Amino acid sequence: MTEKELIRTWNELRAARVKSQLAPTLFLAVILALGATGHLDKSTPTGLRLFAMGLVLTSGIFSAISILGANRDAQWVIDALKELKGLSILGENLKKSGSSIFAANIAYIVLPLFNLVVLWIYLYR
């Protein structure tokens, strides 16, 4: 692949990463709004609390699966860019971004777990 094709692929993967965060962000915003307005708390029926936790858990899992796949593919783009000579400034900068992808992968696993634990503490402690 040429540098231009690899950068286009990179941009498509970046868009996929952004889109994969829309639903989980919406779910978290709704849960936060319900909690802030007192519609979701310790006095909420157990079934509804479990449903809210299930939404946070499943949206976090599906988001992480999507983002990890897109990041894996982005790493392949970086590896392909490393094989090319005479890259543009953009190509050179993308080539150097491999470590940030690894850090993002860790964050996309840890943060949903954090959200779930905080919600559990809020609803059950």
Secondary structure, 3 states (H helix, E strand, C coil): CCHHHHHHHHHHHHHHHHHCCHHHHHHHHHHHHHHHCCCCCCCCCHHHHHHHHHHHHHHHHHHHHHHHHHHHHHHHHHHHHHHCCCCCHHHHHHHCCHHHHHHHHHHHHHHHHHHHHHHHHHHHC
